[in-house]
Amino acid sequence: MTRLPDEATIIRCRHLLETVALLLAETALVHTVVSTAANVDDIYAAQTLLHG
């Protein structure tokens, strides 16, 4: 049986990721931040990043 997080947990996590992305963008250390859904393979995400 798979336990899924509740909506409040998902919203907190998303807010945290957005905050970190903004902080990284302000420091100019990171040019682009890309996120994917949990069911997207890393291989597909990497290929998309490398080939546009």
mmCIF file of the N, C-alpha and C atoms, coordinates in Angstrom:
data_MODEL
# 
_entry.id   MODEL 
# 
loop_
_atom_site.group_PDB 
_atom_site.id 
_atom_site.type_symbol 
_atom_site.label_atom_id 
_atom_site.label_alt_id 
_atom_site.label_comp_id 
_atom_site.label_asym_id 
_atom_site.label_entity_id 
_atom_site.label_seq_id 
_atom_site.pdbx_PDB_ins_code 
_atom_site.Cartn_x 
_atom_site.Cartn_y 
_atom_site.Cartn_z 
_atom_site.occupancy 
_atom_site.B_iso_or_equiv 
_atom_site.pdbx_formal_charge 
_atom_site.auth_seq_id 
_atom_site.auth_comp_id 
_atom_site.auth_asym_id 
_atom_site.auth_atom_id 
_atom_site.pdbx_PDB_model_num 
ATOM 1   N N  . MET A 1 1  ? 0.837  -1.177 0.000   1.00 0.00 ? 1  MET A N  1 
ATOM 2   C CA . MET A 1 1  ? 0.000  0.000  0.000   1.00 0.00 ? 1  MET A CA 1 
ATOM 3   C C  . MET A 1 1  ? 0.885  1.245  0.000   1.00 0.00 ? 1  MET A C  1 
ATOM 4   N N  . THR A 1 2  ? 0.630  2.142  -0.929  1.00 0.00 ? 2  THR A N  1 
ATOM 5   C CA . THR A 1 2  ? 1.410  3.366  -1.044  1.00 0.00 ? 2  THR A CA 1 
ATOM 6   C C  . THR A 1 2  ? 0.699  4.499  -0.320  1.00 0.00 ? 2  THR A C  1 
ATOM 7   N N  . ARG A 1 3  ? 1.444  5.176  0.552   1.00 0.00 ? 3  ARG A N  1 
ATOM 8   C CA . ARG A 1 3  ? 0.874  6.327  1.255   1.00 0.00 ? 3  ARG A CA 1 
ATOM 9   C C  . ARG A 1 3  ? 1.247  7.585  0.498   1.00 0.00 ? 3  ARG A C  1 
ATOM 10  N N  . LEU A 1 4  ? 0.278  8.371  0.149   1.00 0.00 ? 4  LEU A N  1 
ATOM 11  C CA . LEU A 1 4  ? 0.511  9.631  -0.532  1.00 0.00 ? 4  LEU A CA 1 
ATOM 12  C C  . LEU A 1 4  ? 0.484  10.769 0.478   1.00 0.00 ? 4  LEU A C  1 
ATOM 13  N N  . PRO A 1 5  ? 1.301  11.798 0.257   1.00 0.00 ? 5  PRO A N  1 
ATOM 14  C CA . PRO A 1 5  ? 1.269  12.932 1.184   1.00 0.00 ? 5  PRO A CA 1 
ATOM 15  C C  . PRO A 1 5  ? -0.037 13.709 1.043   1.00 0.00 ? 5  PRO A C  1 
ATOM 16  N N  . ASP A 1 6  ? -0.438 14.351 2.130   1.00 0.00 ? 6  ASP A N  1 
ATOM 17  C CA . ASP A 1 6  ? -1.664 15.150 2.057   1.00 0.00 ? 6  ASP A CA 1 
ATOM 18  C C  . ASP A 1 6  ? -1.401 16.459 1.304   1.00 0.00 ? 6  ASP A C  1 
ATOM 19  N N  . GLU A 1 7  ? -2.453 17.159 0.990   1.00 0.00 ? 7  GLU A N  1 
ATOM 20  C CA . GLU A 1 7  ? -2.349 18.374 0.172   1.00 0.00 ? 7  GLU A CA 1 
ATOM 21  C C  . GLU A 1 7  ? -1.487 19.440 0.844   1.00 0.00 ? 7  GLU A C  1 
ATOM 22  N N  . ALA A 1 8  ? -1.591 19.585 2.145   1.00 0.00 ? 8  ALA A N  1 
ATOM 23  C CA . ALA A 1 8  ? -0.810 20.593 2.860   1.00 0.00 ? 8  ALA A CA 1 
ATOM 24  C C  . ALA A 1 8  ? 0.689  20.311 2.740   1.00 0.00 ? 8  ALA A C  1 
ATOM 25  N N  . THR A 1 9  ? 1.082  19.058 2.817   1.00 0.00 ? 9  THR A N  1 
ATOM 26  C CA . THR A 1 9  ? 2.484  18.686 2.684   1.00 0.00 ? 9  THR A CA 1 
ATOM 27  C C  . THR A 1 9  ? 2.989  18.991 1.285   1.00 0.00 ? 9  THR A C  1 
ATOM 28  N N  . ILE A 1 10 ? 2.183  18.698 0.287   1.00 0.00 ? 10 ILE A N  1 
ATOM 29  C CA . ILE A 1 10 ? 2.578  18.974 -1.099  1.00 0.00 ? 10 ILE A CA 1 
ATOM 30  C C  . ILE A 1 10 ? 2.747  20.472 -1.313  1.00 0.00 ? 10 ILE A C  1 
ATOM 31  N N  . ILE A 1 11 ? 1.838  21.268 -0.788  1.00 0.00 ? 11 ILE A N  1 
ATOM 32  C CA . ILE A 1 11 ? 1.915  22.723 -0.946  1.00 0.00 ? 11 ILE A CA 1 
ATOM 33  C C  . ILE A 1 11 ? 3.145  23.277 -0.239  1.00 0.00 ? 11 ILE A C  1 
ATOM 34  N N  . ARG A 1 12 ? 3.454  22.782 0.970   1.00 0.00 ? 12 ARG A N  1 
ATOM 35  C CA . ARG A 1 12 ? 4.648  23.241 1.684   1.00 0.00 ? 12 ARG A CA 1 
ATOM 36  C C  . ARG A 1 12 ? 5.913  22.895 0.916   1.00 0.00 ? 12 ARG A C  1 
ATOM 37  N N  . CYS A 1 13 ? 5.955  21.704 0.367   1.00 0.00 ? 13 CYS A N  1 
ATOM 38  C CA . CYS A 1 13 ? 7.122  21.268 -0.405  1.00 0.00 ? 13 CYS A CA 1 
ATOM 39  C C  . CYS A 1 13 ? 7.282  22.132 -1.649  1.00 0.00 ? 13 CYS A C  1 
ATOM 40  N N  . ARG A 1 14 ? 6.189  22.383 -2.345  1.00 0.00 ? 14 ARG A N  1 
ATOM 41  C CA . ARG A 1 14 ? 6.249  23.214 -3.554  1.00 0.00 ? 14 ARG A CA 1 
ATOM 42  C C  . ARG A 1 14 ? 6.716  24.624 -3.212  1.00 0.00 ? 14 ARG A C  1 
ATOM 43  N N  . HIS A 1 15 ? 6.193  25.172 -2.120  1.00 0.00 ? 15 HIS A N  1 
ATOM 44  C CA . HIS A 1 15 ? 6.594  26.517 -1.693  1.00 0.00 ? 15 HIS A CA 1 
ATOM 45  C C  . HIS A 1 15 ? 8.092  26.555 -1.374  1.00 0.00 ? 15 HIS A C  1 
ATOM 46  N N  . LEU A 1 16 ? 8.580  25.538 -0.691  1.00 0.00 ? 16 LEU A N  1 
ATOM 47  C CA . LEU A 1 16 ? 10.007 25.464 -0.366  1.00 0.00 ? 16 LEU A CA 1 
ATOM 48  C C  . LEU A 1 16 ? 10.851 25.411 -1.636  1.00 0.00 ? 16 LEU A C  1 
ATOM 49  N N  . LEU A 1 17 ? 10.458 24.585 -2.597  1.00 0.00 ? 17 LEU A N  1 
ATOM 50  C CA . LEU A 1 17 ? 11.208 24.483 -3.844  1.00 0.00 ? 17 LEU A CA 1 
ATOM 51  C C  . LEU A 1 17 ? 11.199 25.797 -4.616  1.00 0.00 ? 17 LEU A C  1 
ATOM 52  N N  . GLU A 1 18 ? 10.070 26.478 -4.643  1.00 0.00 ? 18 GLU A N  1 
ATOM 53  C CA . GLU A 1 18 ? 9.990  27.765 -5.328  1.00 0.00 ? 18 GLU A CA 1 
ATOM 54  C C  . GLU A 1 18 ? 10.867 28.804 -4.644  1.00 0.00 ? 18 GLU A C  1 
ATOM 55  N N  . THR A 1 19 ? 10.895 28.800 -3.321  1.00 0.00 ? 19 THR A N  1 
ATOM 56  C CA . THR A 1 19 ? 11.723 29.741 -2.568  1.00 0.00 ? 19 THR A CA 1 
ATOM 57  C C  . THR A 1 19 ? 13.198 29.496 -2.838  1.00 0.00 ? 19 THR A C  1 
ATOM 58  N N  . VAL A 1 20 ? 13.608 28.245 -2.820  1.00 0.00 ? 20 VAL A N  1 
ATOM 59  C CA . VAL A 1 20 ? 15.009 27.905 -3.090  1.00 0.00 ? 20 VAL A CA 1 
ATOM 60  C C  . VAL A 1 20 ? 15.379 28.299 -4.518  1.00 0.00 ? 20 VAL A C  1 
ATOM 61  N N  . ALA A 1 21 ? 14.495 28.051 -5.466  1.00 0.00 ? 21 ALA A N  1 
ATOM 62  C CA . ALA A 1 21 ? 14.762 28.413 -6.858  1.00 0.00 ? 21 ALA A CA 1 
ATOM 63  C C  . ALA A 1 21 ? 14.952 29.918 -6.990  1.00 0.00 ? 21 ALA A C  1 
ATOM 64  N N  . LEU A 1 22 ? 14.122 30.700 -6.315  1.00 0.00 ? 22 LEU A N  1 
ATOM 65  C CA . LEU A 1 22 ? 14.261 32.154 -6.369  1.00 0.00 ? 22 LEU A CA 1 
ATOM 66  C C  . LEU A 1 22 ? 15.569 32.614 -5.743  1.00 0.00 ? 22 LEU A C  1 
ATOM 67  N N  . LEU A 1 23 ? 15.936 32.023 -4.628  1.00 0.00 ? 23 LEU A N  1 
ATOM 68  C CA . LEU A 1 23 ? 17.199 32.396 -3.978  1.00 0.00 ? 23 LEU A CA 1 
ATOM 69  C C  . LEU A 1 23 ? 18.397 32.059 -4.859  1.00 0.00 ? 23 LEU A C  1 
ATOM 70  N N  . LEU A 1 24 ? 18.368 30.903 -5.493  1.00 0.00 ? 24 LEU A N  1 
ATOM 71  C CA . LEU A 1 24 ? 19.464 30.524 -6.380  1.00 0.00 ? 24 LEU A CA 1 
ATOM 72  C C  . LEU A 1 24 ? 19.534 31.451 -7.593  1.00 0.00 ? 24 LEU A C  1 
ATOM 73  N N  . ALA A 1 25 ? 18.382 31.844 -8.112  1.00 0.00 ? 25 ALA A N  1 
ATOM 74  C CA . ALA A 1 25 ? 18.353 32.744 -9.267  1.00 0.00 ? 25 ALA A CA 1 
ATOM 75  C C  . ALA A 1 25 ? 18.917 34.108 -8.899  1.00 0.00 ? 25 ALA A C  1 
ATOM 76  N N  . GLU A 1 26 ? 18.656 34.574 -7.689  1.00 0.00 ? 26 GLU A N  1 
ATOM 77  C CA . GLU A 1 26 ? 19.155 35.878 -7.250  1.00 0.00 ? 26 GLU A CA 1 
ATOM 78  C C  . GLU A 1 26 ? 20.661 35.880 -7.061  1.00 0.00 ? 26 GLU A C  1 
ATOM 79  N N  . THR A 1 27 ? 21.250 34.745 -6.734  1.00 0.00 ? 27 THR A N  1 
ATOM 80  C CA . THR A 1 27 ? 22.698 34.691 -6.516  1.00 0.00 ? 27 THR A CA 1 
ATOM 81  C C  . THR A 1 27 ? 23.465 34.580 -7.821  1.00 0.00 ? 27 THR A C  1 
ATOM 82  N N  . ALA A 1 28 ? 22.774 34.300 -8.908  1.00 0.00 ? 28 ALA A N  1 
ATOM 83  C CA . ALA A 1 28 ? 23.369 34.130 -10.242 1.00 0.00 ? 28 ALA A CA 1 
ATOM 84  C C  . ALA A 1 28 ? 24.279 32.904 -10.315 1.00 0.00 ? 28 ALA A C  1 
ATOM 85  N N  . LEU A 1 29 ? 24.193 32.018 -9.346  1.00 0.00 ? 29 LEU A N  1 
ATOM 86  C CA . LEU A 1 29 ? 24.960 30.776 -9.392  1.00 0.00 ? 29 LEU A CA 1 
ATOM 87  C C  . LEU A 1 29 ? 24.298 29.746 -10.293 1.00 0.00 ? 29 LEU A C  1 
ATOM 88  N N  . VAL A 1 30 ? 22.986 29.878 -10.445 1.00 0.00 ? 30 VAL A N  1 
ATOM 89  C CA . VAL A 1 30 ? 22.222 28.933 -11.250 1.00 0.00 ? 30 VAL A CA 1 
ATOM 90  C C  . VAL A 1 30 ? 21.491 29.714 -12.324 1.00 0.00 ? 30 VAL A C  1 
ATOM 91  N N  . HIS A 1 31 ? 21.611 29.262 -13.560 1.00 0.00 ? 31 HIS A N  1 
ATOM 92  C CA . HIS A 1 31 ? 20.966 29.957 -14.673 1.00 0.00 ? 31 HIS A CA 1 
ATOM 93  C C  . HIS A 1 31 ? 19.502 29.559 -14.804 1.00 0.00 ? 31 HIS A C  1 
ATOM 94  N N  . THR A 1 32 ? 19.204 28.273 -14.700 1.00 0.00 ? 32 THR A N  1 
ATOM 95  C CA . THR A 1 32 ? 17.850 27.776 -14.898 1.00 0.00 ? 32 THR A CA 1 
ATOM 96  C C  . THR A 1 32 ? 17.549 26.668 -13.892 1.00 0.00 ? 32 THR A C  1 
ATOM 97  N N  . VAL A 1 33 ? 16.339 26.663 -13.374 1.00 0.00 ? 33 VAL A N  1 
ATOM 98  C CA . VAL A 1 33 ? 15.884 25.589 -12.498 1.00 0.00 ? 33 VAL A CA 1 
ATOM 99  C C  . VAL A 1 33 ? 14.693 24.931 -13.174 1.00 0.00 ? 33 VAL A C  1 
ATOM 100 N N  . VAL A 1 34 ? 14.780 23.616 -13.353 1.00 0.00 ? 34 VAL A N  1 
ATOM 101 C CA . VAL A 1 34 ? 13.718 22.865 -14.006 1.00 0.00 ? 34 VAL A CA 1 
ATOM 102 C C  . VAL A 1 34 ? 13.257 21.761 -13.064 1.00 0.00 ? 34 VAL A C  1 
ATOM 103 N N  . SER A 1 35 ? 11.950 21.609 -12.945 1.00 0.00 ? 35 SER A N  1 
ATOM 104 C CA . SER A 1 35 ? 11.420 20.510 -12.130 1.00 0.00 ? 35 SER A CA 1 
ATOM 105 C C  . SER A 1 35 ? 10.486 19.670 -12.990 1.00 0.00 ? 35 SER A C  1 
ATOM 106 N N  . THR A 1 36 ? 10.302 18.445 -12.584 1.00 0.00 ? 36 THR A N  1 
ATOM 107 C CA . THR A 1 36 ? 9.422  17.534 -13.300 1.00 0.00 ? 36 THR A CA 1 
ATOM 108 C C  . THR A 1 36 ? 8.507  16.835 -12.300 1.00 0.00 ? 36 THR A C  1 
ATOM 109 N N  . ALA A 1 37 ? 7.495  16.205 -12.820 1.00 0.00 ? 37 ALA A N  1 
ATOM 110 C CA . ALA A 1 37 ? 6.616  15.405 -11.971 1.00 0.00 ? 37 ALA A CA 1 
ATOM 111 C C  . ALA A 1 37 ? 7.382  14.192 -11.447 1.00 0.00 ? 37 ALA A C  1 
ATOM 112 N N  . ALA A 1 38 ? 6.901  13.620 -10.385 1.00 0.00 ? 38 ALA A N  1 
ATOM 113 C CA . ALA A 1 38 ? 7.595  12.496 -9.759  1.00 0.00 ? 38 ALA A CA 1 
ATOM 114 C C  . ALA A 1 38 ? 7.663  11.274 -10.669 1.00 0.00 ? 38 ALA A C  1 
ATOM 115 N N  . ASN A 1 39 ? 6.738  11.158 -11.625 1.00 0.00 ? 39 ASN A N  1 
ATOM 116 C CA . ASN A 1 39 ? 6.723  9.967  -12.473 1.00 0.00 ? 39 ASN A CA 1 
ATOM 117 C C  . ASN A 1 39 ? 7.530  10.135 -13.763 1.00 0.00 ? 39 ASN A C  1 
ATOM 118 N N  . VAL A 1 40 ? 8.317  11.206 -13.877 1.00 0.00 ? 40 VAL A N  1 
ATOM 119 C CA . VAL A 1 40 ? 9.161  11.434 -15.057 1.00 0.00 ? 40 VAL A CA 1 
ATOM 120 C C  . VAL A 1 40 ? 10.548 10.880 -14.773 1.00 0.00 ? 40 VAL A C  1 
ATOM 121 N N  . ASP A 1 41 ? 11.037 10.038 -15.680 1.00 0.00 ? 41 ASP A N  1 
ATOM 122 C CA . ASP A 1 41 ? 12.364 9.446  -15.509 1.00 0.00 ? 41 ASP A CA 1 
ATOM 123 C C  . ASP A 1 41 ? 13.455 10.501 -15.592 1.00 0.00 ? 41 ASP A C  1 
ATOM 124 N N  . ASP A 1 42 ? 14.535 10.315 -14.810 1.00 0.00 ? 42 ASP A N  1 
ATOM 125 C CA . ASP A 1 42 ? 15.679 11.219 -14.854 1.00 0.00 ? 42 ASP A CA 1 
ATOM 126 C C  . ASP A 1 42 ? 16.311 11.236 -16.240 1.00 0.00 ? 42 ASP A C  1 
ATOM 127 N N  . ILE A 1 43 ? 16.325 10.093 -16.908 1.00 0.00 ? 43 ILE A N  1 
ATOM 128 C CA . ILE A 1 43 ? 16.921 10.007 -18.244 1.00 0.00 ? 43 ILE A CA 1 
ATOM 129 C C  . ILE A 1 43 ? 16.177 10.912 -19.212 1.00 0.00 ? 43 ILE A C  1 
ATOM 130 N N  . TYR A 1 44 ? 14.850 10.897 -19.148 1.00 0.00 ? 44 TYR A N  1 
ATOM 131 C CA . TYR A 1 44 ? 14.055 11.751 -20.035 1.00 0.00 ? 44 TYR A CA 1 
ATOM 132 C C  . TYR A 1 44 ? 14.307 13.222 -19.723 1.00 0.00 ? 44 TYR A C  1 
ATOM 133 N N  . ALA A 1 45 ? 14.341 13.577 -18.445 1.00 0.00 ? 45 ALA A N  1 
ATOM 134 C CA . ALA A 1 45 ? 14.561 14.970 -18.034 1.00 0.00 ? 45 ALA A CA 1 
ATOM 135 C C  . ALA A 1 45 ? 15.936 15.440 -18.488 1.00 0.00 ? 45 ALA A C  1 
ATOM 136 N N  . ALA A 1 46 ? 16.959 14.613 -18.328 1.00 0.00 ? 46 ALA A N  1 
ATOM 137 C CA . ALA A 1 46 ? 18.308 14.980 -18.752 1.00 0.00 ? 46 ALA A CA 1 
ATOM 138 C C  . ALA A 1 46 ? 18.379 15.160 -20.250 1.00 0.00 ? 46 ALA A C  1 
ATOM 139 N N  . GLN A 1 47 ? 17.756 14.280 -20.998 1.00 0.00 ? 47 GLN A N  1 
ATOM 140 C CA . GLN A 1 47 ? 17.746 14.386 -22.444 1.00 0.00 ? 47 GLN A CA 1 
ATOM 141 C C  . GLN A 1 47 ? 17.070 15.687 -22.886 1.00 0.00 ? 47 GLN A C  1 
ATOM 142 N N  . THR A 1 48 ? 15.971 16.027 -22.255 1.00 0.00 ? 48 THR A N  1 
ATOM 143 C CA . THR A 1 48 ? 15.253 17.257 -22.587 1.00 0.00 ? 48 THR A CA 1 
ATOM 144 C C  . THR A 1 48 ? 16.114 18.484 -22.294 1.00 0.00 ? 48 THR A C  1 
ATOM 145 N N  . LEU A 1 49 ? 16.827 18.466 -21.175 1.00 0.00 ? 49 LEU A N  1 
ATOM 146 C CA . LEU A 1 49 ? 17.686 19.595 -20.827 1.00 0.00 ? 49 LEU A CA 1 
ATOM 147 C C  . LEU A 1 49 ? 18.848 19.737 -21.806 1.00 0.00 ? 49 LEU A C  1 
ATOM 148 N N  . LEU A 1 50 ? 19.413 18.623 -22.213 1.00 0.00 ? 50 LEU A N  1 
ATOM 149 C CA . LEU A 1 50 ? 20.579 18.668 -23.108 1.00 0.00 ? 50 LEU A CA 1 
ATOM 150 C C  . LEU A 1 50 ? 20.211 19.057 -24.530 1.00 0.00 ? 50 LEU A C  1 
ATOM 151 N N  . HIS A 1 51 ? 19.026 18.679 -24.969 1.00 0.00 ? 51 HIS A N  1 
ATOM 152 C CA . HIS A 1 51 ? 18.656 18.908 -26.357 1.00 0.00 ? 51 HIS A CA 1 
ATOM 153 C C  . HIS A 1 51 ? 17.589 19.977 -26.562 1.00 0.00 ? 51 HIS A C  1 
ATOM 154 N N  . GLY A 1 52 ? 17.167 20.606 -25.487 1.00 0.00 ? 52 GLY A N  1 
ATOM 155 C CA . GLY A 1 52 ? 16.174 21.689 -25.592 1.00 0.00 ? 52 GLY A CA 1 
ATOM 156 C C  . GLY A 1 52 ? 14.865 21.150 -25.869 1.00 0.00 ? 52 GLY A C  1 
# 
